[in-house]
Amino acid sequence: MRTSEQALSIIEQVKQAINDTAVEAIVFAAAEIASNKKALFEQLEALIGNISPLECTSQEWRNFRIARINFSKLLMPEAATC
């Protein structure tokens, strides 16, 4: 699966997640199977950045925010421990 296809699939999964724990699990699972984690997370950041809060429910918007937090944790693990 190409990075762009994988990113779109992850966006849909995050959007449908029911809580923060589910979002975290989706992001960590994506990181485990990604051949290039940095490229995938950059693609996800770009996609989420183009989503308007007006197009989402409050839960969906929260899910995207939590996903972005987890992207940062996974890309810079040393910063997460400070």
Long-range contacts (C-beta under 8 A, 24 or more apart in sequence): 3-34, 3-36, 3-39, 3-40, 3-43, 4-43, 6-30, 6-34, 6-40, 7-40, 7-43, 7-44, 7-47, 8-47, 10-40, 10-44, 11-44, 11-47, 11-48, 14-63, 14-64, 14-67, 15-56, 15-60, 15-63, 15-64, 17-63, 18-59, 20-62, 20-63, 20-66, 23-63, 23-66, 23-67, 23-70, 24-66, 24-70, 26-67, 27-67, 27-70, 27-71, 27-74, 28-70, 28-74, 31-74, 37-74, 37-75, 38-75, 41-71, 41-74, 41-75, 44-71, 45-71
